[in-house]
Amino acid sequence: MTGSLKSKRLAIRAGRLGRSKRKNRSKAGNAFIFICLCVVGFFMMLPLVYAIVNAFKPLEEFYVFPPRFYVRRPTMDNFSDLLKLATNMWVPFSRYIFNSVYVSIVATIGHILLASTAAYVLAKHEFPGKNLINYIIVVSLLFTSKVMFVPQYIILSKLHLINTHAALILPVFAMSLGVFLMRQFMSMVPNEILESSRIDGAGELRTCWKIVVPMVKPATITLAIFAFQSIWNSSGGGLIYSEALKVMPMILTQISASGLVRAGVGAAASLIMLIPPIFMFVIFQSQIIETMSTSGIK
């Protein structure tokens, strides 16, 4: 009874504090915060709006200064020219689409499996060197992937994986961001739940995939979007040479890299490459916001 009375008193006190805070907020302050958020959101939308507008610009409007964020005479010629160039290739364009989809799906699934398993061990087990491994993971987040391209190329060359899809897939498996993100969420899972599952006879793998991973579903979905976006936008330059193994970013870059005449084709290709990541984000945006608000990533 005393515990229930204490909880009720705490709830009443928290409600009073919340009401007092709301009373202390002025309408002018709320309006100022709203205006600031609108301004920041507007500037964040400009690159996306510019990419969409450019895809429908005729060639004579591309090099107008200052750049325009609107189209005076919208046209679909950029997309039709892109389609003509794609159909005239000696490798079917559908083959490039298949390569991109195949590489993206395999890399995303593999990264989720490896990152979740490694994060479970780092979050819920004690072993020598654990703190050092966690420190290395955090430090690795400071470096861009381009810094690791030369050693990555040497390793893949030693393994005879150059000019294969594995050269694009395996580096995504080892992304440290996924391990860090999943470890942050799994560390918040109560140990009592894991102990009860072990008492019931569940092994470590079953505990990880049947209990812990479903409890951190927002982080898993966010990780899938990050991994998919990373591999989807990777052109594979320097790693893939065979025409039949190339992915869409590389082909679209080749199509649009033929001078100023194909600037519109390049803009149309860029817009097409933006569609899948944006589509995934729109579907799972609530999960991403929940993940970012609780994982410590700013």
LODREN-797318 format. One record per residue (C-alpha): residue in three letters; x, y, z. Coordinates in steps of 0.1 Angstrom, whole numbers, plus 2048, in hexadecimal, padded with zeros to 3 digits. Example, Ala and Ser with C-alpha at 12.3 -4.5 7.8 and 13.67 -1.06 7.14 Angstrom:
ala87B7D384E/ser8897F5847/
This chain:
met800800800/thr81C818809/gly82C8127E7/ser80C81A7D4/leu80783A7E9/lys82A8457E1/ser82683F7BC/lys8058527BC/arg81686F7CE/leu83386F7B5/ala81A86F798/ile80788C7A6/arg82789F7AC/ala833898789/gly8128A477B/arg8148C478F/leu8378CA783/gly82D8C475F/arg8108DD762/ser8268F7772/lys83F8F4755/arg8248F773B/lys81791674D/asn83A92574D/arg83D922728/ser833941716/lys8219426F4/ala83D9586E6/gly85793E6F1/asn8439226E0/ala83F9366C1/phe86493E6C0/ile86D9196C3/phe8549106A8/ile86292A690/cys88691F697/leu87C8FB68F/cys86B90566F/val889918664/val8A18FB66B/gly8898E365A/phe8878F963C/phe8AD8FB637/met8AF8D563C/met8958D0621/leu8A78E6607/pro8BF8CB5FA/leu8A38B25F5/val88D8CD5E4/tyr8AA8D75CD/ala8B08B35C3/ile88B8AE5BA/val8898CF5A7/asn8A98C8593/ala89B8A7586/phe8808BA574/lys8948D7567/pro89C8DC542/leu8C18DF53A/glu8C0905535/glu8B490A559/phe8D08F5569/tyr8EC90F568/val8D892E572/phe8E894258E/pro8DD9455A9/pro8CE9225AA/arg8A99205A9/phe89490A5C0/tyr8789095A7/val8728FF582/arg864917569/arg85F8FC54E/pro85E8DA55E/thr8668BD547/met868897548/asp88489652E/asn89E88E548/phe88D86E552/ser88686452E/asp8AB86A524/leu8B6855542/leu89F839537/lys8AC83A513/leu8D0839520/ala8C881C537/thr8B780751C/asn8D580C504/met8EE7FB51C/trp8FB7D9512/val8F37CD536/pro8CE7CF53D/phe8C57EB556/ser8B17D256A/arg8D27C0572/tyr8DF7DF583/ile8BF7E3597/phe8C27BE5A2/asn8E67C35AC/ser8DD7E15C2/val8BF7D15D2/tyr8D27B05D8/val8F17C15E7/ser8DB7D95FD/ile8C57BD60B/val8E17A5612/ala8F77BF622/thr8DB7CD638/ile8D07AB645/gly8F47A064B/his8FC7C065E/ile8DD7BD674/leu8E679867D/leu90A7A0685/ala9057C1696/ser8E87B46AC/thr8FC7956B7/ala91C7A96BE/ala9087C46D1/tyr8F77AA6E6/val91879B6F2/leu9277BE6F9/ala9087CA70B/lys8FF7AB720/his91F798726/glu93F79F738/phe96079372A/pro9857A0729/gly98A7BC710/lys9657C670E/asn96C7EB717/leu9887ED6FE/ile9717DF6E2/asn9567F86EC/tyr96F8146EB/ile97C80A6C8/ile9588096BB/val95182D6C8/val97283A6BA/ser96B82A698/leu94B83F695/leu96185E692/phe970853670/thr95F85464F/ser95E834639/lys97484561F/val991845638/met99081F639/phe98D81A613/val9B281260D/pro9B67F8629/gln9947EA620/tyr99E7E65FC/ile9BE7D4606/ile9AB7BC61C/leu9917B4601/ser9AD7B05E8/lys9BF7975FE/leu99E784602/his9997845DC/leu9787965DF/ile97E7B35C7/asn9667B45AB/thr94B7A15BE/his92C7AB5D1/ala93D7A05F1/ala9547BE5EE/leu9367D55F3/ile9237BF60C/leu93E7B5625/pro9497D962F/val9247E0639/phe9247C264F/ala9407D2664/met9307F5669/ser9377FF68D/leu91981668E/gly9017F868F/val9137E76AC/phe9148086C0/leu8EF80F6B9/met8E37EC6C3/arg8FA7EB6E1/gln8EB80B6EE/phe8C87FD6EC/met8D07DA6F8/ser8E17E8717/met8BF7F6722/val8AF7D4722/pro8AB7C8746/asn8C27AB750/glu8A579B763/ile894793742/leu8B3781735/glu8B776E755/ser893762754/ser897756730/arg8B774373A/ile8A5733757/asp88A72773E/gly8A671672A/ala8AB72F70E/gly8CE7306FF/glu8E27506F8/leu8D87526D3/arg8B374C6DB/thr8B47666F7/cys8C477F6DF/trp8AD77A6C1/lys88C7716D3/ile88D7896F0/val8A77A56ED/val8A57AD6C8/pro87F7B06C7/met8817C86E5/val8987DF6D1/lys8847DF6B1/pro8878056AB/ala8AD8026AC/thr8AC7E5694/ile8967F767B/thr8AC81667D/leu8CB801678/ala8BB7F0659/ile8B581364A/phe8D881F651/ala8E87FF642/phe8D1800624/gln8D882561D/ser8FE81F620/ile8FF802607/trp8E48105F0/asn8F88305EA/ser91981E5E6/ser92681E5C2/gly9408035C7/gly95A8185B5/gly97C8075B6/leu96D7E65C2/ile9567DB5A5/tyr9637DA581/ser94D7C1570/glu9307D255E/ala9177B7568/leu91F7BB58D/lys91C7E158E/val9017F15A4/met8EA80E59B/pro8FE82B5AB/met91C823596/ile90781F576/leu8F483F57C/thr915852582/gln922845561/ile90385054F/ser90387355D/ala92987855B/ser92A881536/gly92B8A6538/leu9138C353D/val8FA8B5524/arg8F089953C/ala8EC8AF55B/gly8C78A955A/val8CC884556/gly8E2885575/ala8C8898589/ala8AD87F57F/ala8C4862589/ser8CB8725AB/leu8A68765B2/ile8A18515AA/met8BC8475C2/leu8AC85C5DD/ile88A84A5DC/pro8918295EE/pro8A283960D/ile887854610/phe86C83960C/met87B824628/phe87F84363F/val85B84E63A/ile84F82B643/phe864827662/gln86984B66D/ser85884668F/gln870829697/ile88F83F68D/ile88485C6A3/glu87E8456C1/thr8A18366BB/met8B38576B9/ser8A18656D8/thr8AC8486EE/ser8CE83C6E0/gly8E385A6E9/ile8EA8636C5/lys8E68886BE/
